[in-house]
Amino acid sequence: MIREVIVVEGKKDVAAVKRAVAAECLVTGGFSLSDNLLAQIGAAYARSGIIILTDPDSAGERIRKVLAARFPEAKHAFVPREAATAAGDVGIEQAPAEAVRAALAKARCREWQPETVFTPEDLRAAGLTAAPAAADRRAALGEALGIGYANAKTFLRRLNHYGVTREEFTAAVAAMEAGDD
C-alpha cells in the first residue's frame, strides 16, 4: 500500500489508481476546490503526505499548480499523455495500470531551494527546444525522468525544481538517443 494519499481529479481516476495500487485517494472534482476538500487534503498532507496525480492536460496542470502552491512538500506523479489517452479522451482514468504504477514509482517532491542545474542551453543541446521533434523528445524524456510532458519553459523549471540530477538527465538523454537509432 502506498503511504501517501493520492489526489486525483475524478471518481474514474480513483478506479484507475485502485486497479494499479492499493492507496487512499481524494477527488478534487475538477477545478472547484472547496474549503472542505482543501481541509481534507490538508489533513492527509499533514498525516501521511500527498501525491498529486492530475490529468496530463491544461486543466490538470492548473489544478496541480494550485495544489502545489498550497501544499509545497507534496509529491508529483505524471502519467504520459500518450498512456492516458484513449478514444480521443485524455485522463488518468484512460491510463493502464502499468502506466499509473510507473508514474507513482517516479513521484518527486518539488525542491524548497531549487538549484539552477539546467539552463536553456542544456535543452537546446539535448534537442529539447528549437529543434525538429523537440516536443516528442521532451515527452519521452519527461516520461523517463518522471516529470511529465511540458513546453520548454515549464520543462526547464521542472528539471530544476524536482531534483533531477545532471547524471539522471545525461543517462536519460543517452537512453532516449539509443532508442532513436
C-alpha positions as CSV (number, residue, x, y, z in Angstrom):
1,M,0.0,0.0,0.0
2,I,1.2,3.5,-0.8
3,R,1.6,5.6,2.3
4,E,0.7,8.9,0.8
5,V,-2.8,9.9,-0.2
6,I,-3.2,10.3,-4.0
7,V,-5.1,13.4,-5.1
8,V,-6.9,12.9,-8.4
9,E,-9.5,14.8,-10.4
10,G,-12.4,12.4,-10.7
11,K,-14.0,9.2,-9.4
12,K,-13.0,7.3,-12.6
13,D,-9.4,8.3,-11.8
14,V,-9.8,6.7,-8.4
15,A,-10.8,3.5,-10.1
16,A,-7.7,3.6,-12.4
17,V,-5.4,4.2,-9.4
18,K,-7.1,1.3,-7.4
19,R,-6.6,-1.0,-10.4
20,A,-2.9,-0.2,-10.2
21,V,-2.1,0.1,-6.5
22,A,-3.5,-0.1,-3.0
23,A,-3.9,3.5,-1.9
24,E,-6.2,6.0,-0.4
25,C,-7.4,8.7,-2.9
26,L,-9.1,12.1,-2.6
27,V,-11.1,13.5,-5.6
28,T,-10.9,17.2,-6.5
29,G,-14.0,17.1,-8.7
30,G,-12.2,19.2,-11.2
31,F,-11.1,22.8,-10.5
32,S,-13.7,23.7,-8.0
33,L,-11.6,23.1,-4.8
34,S,-14.0,23.7,-1.9
35,D,-12.8,24.7,1.5
36,N,-13.9,21.4,2.9
37,L,-12.0,19.5,0.2
38,L,-8.9,21.6,0.8
39,A,-9.2,20.8,4.5
40,Q,-9.3,17.1,3.8
41,I,-6.3,17.3,1.5
42,G,-4.5,19.4,4.2
43,A,-5.2,16.7,6.8
44,A,-3.9,14.0,4.5
45,Y,-0.9,16.2,3.7
46,A,-0.1,16.6,7.4
47,R,-0.8,13.0,8.3
48,S,0.9,11.0,5.6
49,G,1.7,13.2,2.7
50,I,0.0,13.5,-0.7
51,I,0.9,12.7,-4.3
52,I,-0.7,14.9,-6.9
53,L,-1.7,12.8,-9.9
54,T,-3.7,15.0,-12.3
55,D,-4.7,14.5,-15.9
56,P,-1.9,15.4,-18.4
57,D,-3.9,18.3,-19.9
58,S,-4.2,22.0,-19.3
59,A,-7.0,21.7,-16.6
60,G,-4.9,19.1,-14.8
61,E,-1.9,21.4,-14.8
62,R,-4.0,24.3,-13.4
63,I,-5.2,22.0,-10.6
64,R,-1.6,20.8,-9.9
65,K,-0.3,24.4,-9.8
66,V,-3.0,25.4,-7.2
67,L,-2.4,22.4,-5.0
68,A,1.4,22.7,-5.3
69,A,1.2,26.3,-4.1
70,R,-0.9,25.3,-1.1
71,F,1.0,22.1,-0.3
72,P,4.6,22.7,-1.3
73,E,6.0,19.4,0.0
74,A,3.5,17.3,-1.9
75,K,4.9,14.7,-4.3
76,H,4.0,14.9,-8.0
77,A,3.4,12.0,-10.3
78,F,2.9,12.3,-14.1
79,V,1.3,9.8,-16.4
80,P,2.5,10.5,-20.0
81,R,-0.2,11.9,-22.3
82,E,0.1,9.0,-24.7
83,A,-0.6,6.5,-21.9
84,A,-3.5,8.5,-20.6
85,T,-5.3,8.8,-24.0
86,A,-8.0,6.5,-25.3
87,A,-10.8,7.1,-27.8
88,G,-9.8,10.8,-28.0
89,D,-10.2,11.3,-24.3
90,V,-7.3,12.3,-22.1
91,G,-7.3,11.4,-18.4
92,I,-5.8,9.2,-15.7
93,E,-8.9,7.1,-16.0
94,Q,-7.7,6.1,-19.5
95,A,-4.3,5.0,-18.3
96,P,-3.4,1.3,-18.0
97,A,-2.4,0.1,-14.5
98,E,1.3,-0.2,-15.6
99,A,1.4,3.5,-16.5
100,V,-0.1,4.5,-13.2
101,R,2.3,2.3,-11.2
102,A,5.3,3.7,-13.2
103,A,4.2,7.3,-12.6
104,L,3.7,6.7,-8.9
105,A,7.1,4.9,-8.7
106,K,8.7,8.1,-10.1
107,A,6.8,10.6,-7.9
108,R,9.0,13.5,-7.0
109,C,8.9,16.4,-4.5
110,R,9.5,19.9,-5.5
111,E,12.6,21.4,-4.0
112,W,12.3,24.1,-1.4
113,Q,15.5,25.7,-2.6
114,P,15.6,24.8,-6.3
115,E,19.0,24.7,-7.9
116,T,19.7,26.0,-11.3
117,V,21.4,22.9,-12.6
118,F,19.9,23.1,-16.0
119,T,19.8,26.1,-18.4
120,P,18.1,26.7,-21.7
121,E,21.4,25.8,-23.4
122,D,21.1,22.3,-21.9
123,L,17.7,22.0,-23.5
124,R,19.0,23.1,-26.9
125,A,22.0,20.8,-26.7
126,A,19.7,17.8,-26.0
127,G,17.3,18.7,-28.8
128,L,14.5,19.6,-26.4
129,T,13.8,23.0,-27.8
130,A,14.3,24.8,-31.1
131,A,14.7,21.5,-32.9
132,P,12.6,19.2,-35.1
133,A,10.7,16.7,-32.8
134,A,11.7,18.7,-29.7
135,A,8.2,18.3,-28.2
136,D,8.4,14.5,-28.8
137,R,11.8,14.4,-27.2
138,R,10.6,16.4,-24.1
139,A,7.7,13.9,-23.8
140,A,10.0,10.9,-23.9
141,L,12.5,12.4,-21.5
142,G,9.8,13.7,-19.2
143,E,8.4,10.1,-19.0
144,A,11.8,8.7,-18.3
145,L,12.6,11.2,-15.6
146,G,9.1,11.1,-14.1
147,I,8.4,14.8,-14.6
148,G,5.8,14.6,-17.4
149,Y,5.5,16.5,-20.7
150,A,5.7,20.3,-20.7
151,N,6.6,23.1,-23.0
152,A,10.3,24.1,-22.9
153,K,10.0,26.8,-20.3
154,T,8.0,24.5,-17.9
155,F,10.2,21.5,-18.6
156,L,13.3,23.5,-17.6
157,R,11.5,24.6,-14.4
158,R,10.6,21.0,-13.6
159,L,14.2,19.8,-14.2
160,N,15.4,22.4,-11.7
161,H,12.6,22.1,-9.2
162,Y,12.1,18.4,-8.9
163,G,15.7,17.5,-8.1
164,V,16.7,15.9,-11.3
165,T,20.4,15.4,-11.3
166,R,22.9,16.0,-14.1
167,E,23.6,12.3,-14.1
168,E,19.9,11.3,-14.4
169,F,19.4,13.8,-17.2
170,T,22.5,12.6,-19.1
171,A,21.6,8.9,-18.7
172,A,18.0,9.5,-19.8
173,V,19.1,11.6,-22.9
174,A,21.6,8.8,-23.8
175,A,18.9,6.1,-23.4
176,M,16.5,8.1,-25.5
177,E,19.0,8.6,-28.2
178,A,20.0,4.9,-28.2
179,G,16.3,4.1,-28.6
180,D,16.0,6.5,-31.6
181,D,18.6,4.5,-33.5
